[in-house]
């Protein structure tokens, strides 16, 4: 499903990353817009989908290119979008579930293998340093072997990255992109508890010279996210169809116990957003436009997706798009 404020990704990338006159004429994005948010992967996990890739996005702001979550297939989707991996300056991880972070190993490994200069900044919640350290350790055998030449210099994988862990209300920047962070409700550990200290799920607000973008990541209803998204130009939010997801899990894992299924169902209902929740979030925050990704509704047909839009529109009067892989906004 496409919308009036989405655009062809290849043409948009050509405009933003090329100076040729032909590229500028090809793009449907207005000349005044200098940033682009591409939904590389739009399927919420952990069950895979033949049409949608796992959650990943890329934010292009002039010369600054940021990955926002890195689900499986991130590098391949970047290539399809016409964005070369060496252009990526930073990675932002909303949380450390595999469907959002499973592609980070390929990002780091292929960047290392192609000798991309400089350090890649990786921003994420507590635990990100441990995650990255594990990936770097897995890269060590290939690093030591190099290209099979005796006496070749070896660059340590840990010298190619810089990891910055973020928490609630943190602020940072990459180039001309200002970033504000809020802890959301994808986890429901008691505030101030040891588990809350160790594990956090984050939402990001990216303030750019031309506009503002909020990416919720995975979250349940959250006043903190509403505050983060106040009057935002573009709200990019997750959405789940709980009943369809439970049925899909039953088919994928028929031996799951009743207790496990009950716990998972409770998590889905409390820690994700239904279409009505999405509409409420967009309305309460005053978002000017809405893009739905992380579409946990495997197998949904066009008519069913339109049904989700109608449910969102019952709460929110602004423009709504359910994103496909490689849509650009």
N, C-alpha and C positions, 0 to 999 in steps of 0.2 A: 504494500500500500504506500502510495506516495502522497505528498502534499505540496501546496503552492510555495512553501518556503524551504523545500528540499531541492537538491540539484544533482545533476550527474556528476559523480565523484571524479571521473577521469578529467572532465573538462575543468572542474574546480581546481584540481591539483595543477593542471597545466597553467591556469591563470596565476595561482599563488606561488608556484615554484619555477616559473619561466618568465622571461621578459619579452618573448617574441610577440609580434603583433597578431599573428594568426592564433596563438593560444588565447590571447585576450579576447579576440572576437568569438572564440568557440564557447566561452563560459557563460552560462545563464546567471551567474551570481553578479549582482550589481557591482559596479566599479568601486563604490564607496565601502564595500565590505572587504576587509583585509584579513579576516580570520575564517576558519572553517572547522567544523566538528564532524568527523566521519565515524559512523558506526561500523567498525570493521566486523564485529561479531555481535549478534543480537539474540542468541539463544541462551537462556539461563540454564545452568547445569543442575546436577551433575550428569544427567542423561543426555547423550549426544543426539544430534538431529541431522538428517541428510540435506537440509536446505539452509539452516542457520548455523553459523560457527559460534563457538563459546565466547563469552563476553570480552570484548576489547574495543577500544576506541582510539582515535588519534585526533589531537587538537593541533591545527596548523595556524600559527600567528606570525606572519612574516617569515623570518628566518628561524623562528623558534618552533620546533616540532616536539610534541609531548605525547607519549602513550599514556592512556588512562585505562588501567586494567589490561591484563595480558593473558587472556584465555588461550587455549590451544588453537593453533593456526594463525596466531597474530602475525608472524613474519610473512607467511604466504599472503595474508589479506593485505598487509602493507604493500607488497609487490603488486597485487591486483589494483590497488588504489594509486599506483604510480609514485609511491613515496619510498625512496631508498633508505635502507636501515641506517646508514651513516648520518642521515639528517636528524635522527632522533637524539635529542639532548637530555631528556629526562623521562622517567617512568613514575607514574602515580598509581599505587595499589590501594584500592578502597578497603580490602580485607584479604585474608590469606586462604580463603577457600580455593580448591584446585581449579574450579571452573573460571576463576578470575586471575589466577596466577600460574596456571600450568604451562603457559607459553613463554614464561620469563627465561627458562633455561635456553630455549632456542635463540631468544634475543641476545642473551649474553654470550652464548657459545659461538654463534655466527658472527657477531660483532668482533669477538676475539679472533676468530679464524681469518677474518678479512682485514685484520690490523687497523681497525678504526681508531684514529688518534684521540687522545683525551679520555677523561673519565666520564662514564655515564652516571648521572645522578639518579638514585632510586629512592623515592619517597613512599612511605607506607606506615602502617600502624605498628605498635610494639610487636616484635616477633619477626619483622622484616629482615633485620640483621642476621638472625638465625637462619631464615629461609635462604637468603643470598649466600651465606657462608656454606651451606650445604650444596648449593648449585656450583659454587666456585670449586669446592672440593671434588665434585664429580667431573669437573673440567680438567683437573690436574694431569691425569694420564695422557690425554691428547695433547696438552700443553707441553709436557716433557718430551713427547715423541716428535713434536713439531711437524715438519714436512719430511722427516726421515733423513736429514742431512747431518752428518757428524760435525760437531763443533758449532752448530747454529745457536745463536743467542736465544734464550728462553725468557719471555716476558711472563711474570707471575700473573695469573688471572685476577688475583685480588688487587692488583695495581690498576685495573681497568674500570673500577666502579667506586662510587661513593654512596653510602647508604645513610639516609636521614630518617629517623623514626619520628612520627608525628602523633599528636594527641589532640584532644578536644580544644578548640579555639586557637590552635596553632596558626601561624601565618608564615608564608615563605614566598619566594618569587623565582621565576626562571625567565631570564631576558626581560621582555616587557609584559610578562604575564604575572599578575599578582594572585596569590592563592590563599584562600581562607578555608579552614577546616572545622567541621563539627562532627562529634561522635553521634552516630545514629542508633537505631533500635534493632539492628539485625541480630544483635546479641542482647540478652536480657539479664546478664549477671548483675547482682546487687551493686549499686554505685559505691565505689570505694573498696570493694572486696578484692581479694587477691586475684580472682579470675577476671574481674573487671580491669585490674591493672595490667594483666598479662595479655588480654585479648580485647581488641577494639575493632569496630567496623566504622569507617569514616565516609563522610560525604564532602565533596569539594566544590568551592565556588572559584571560578576563574574569571578575574576581572581583566579585560583586555582594552586596548585603546578604543576599539569600535563598539564593543558590547560586553555583556556579562553572560556567563554560562554556569549553571549548576548541574553537577552530576551527582545523583543520589547514591550510586552504588546500590547494594542490597540494603534495604531498610524496611521496617514496619512504619506505621504512622508515628511521626516524630515532630514535636514542637520545635526542636533544635533545627531540623531540616527546613521547616517552614520559615524560621527566622533567617537561615542561611540564604534561602531563595527569595527573600523579600524583593519584589519588583524586578526580578531577574529578566533579562531579555529572552533567554532560552533555558528552559528547564528540561533536562534529560533524566528520565526516571525509569525505574524498573516497574514491572507489572507481572502478576501471577494469576493464573486460573487454577485455584486449589484443587477442584474436583478433577479436572483434566490431568493435572500433574500427578495426583495420587493414582489415578487409573493407569497412567503411563509407567509409574514406578512399579505398580503391581505386575504389569506385563513384562517389564525389564528384569525385575527381581521377584519372581513368583515365590521364592522360599523365604522372603522376609517375614519375620514373626509379627504377630498382631501387636505386640508391645512396641516393637521397632516402628511399625507403620503408624501407630497411634502417636508416638513421640514425634515422628517426622511430620505428621499432619498438623500437630499443634504448632511446631516450628513454622510451617508454611503459613498458617493463619495469623500468627503473632508477629512474624519477623519479615513479612513481605507485604506488598501493596496490591489489593484488589483494584479493578478498574474504578470503583467508587472511591477508594482511598486515594488513587492517583488524581481524580478530579477534585477531591477536597483539598489535597496538597496544593495543586495548581491555583485553585481559587483563593485559598487562605493566604498564600504567599504573594498573590498578585502577579504571577508569572505572565509574561506577555505572549509566550508561545510554548508549546509542549511537544516533546518527542518522547515516545515510549520505546524502550529497548529492554534487553533481558526478558524477552517475551517467553515466559514459562507457560507455553500453550502449544506443545508439540503437535503438529498435524492440523492446526487450525486453518480452515479455508478462508478465502477472501470474505465471504459473508459473515463468518464468525468474527474475523478481525473487525469488520465494520460494526458488529454488535458490541465489541469492546469499546470502540470509539463512541458509540451512542451512549453506553453506560457512563463513560467519562464525561461526555457532553451534558449529561443530566445534572452534573455538579459544576462544570467549568465551561464558560462561554467562549474561551479563546480558541485559536487554531490548534488542532491536534493531528499528529502524524504517528502511526505505528511504523517504526523504522524497519527496513530490511538491511541485510548485510551490504556494506559499501554505499549506503546513502550518505549524502553530504548536506550539512545544514549551516 
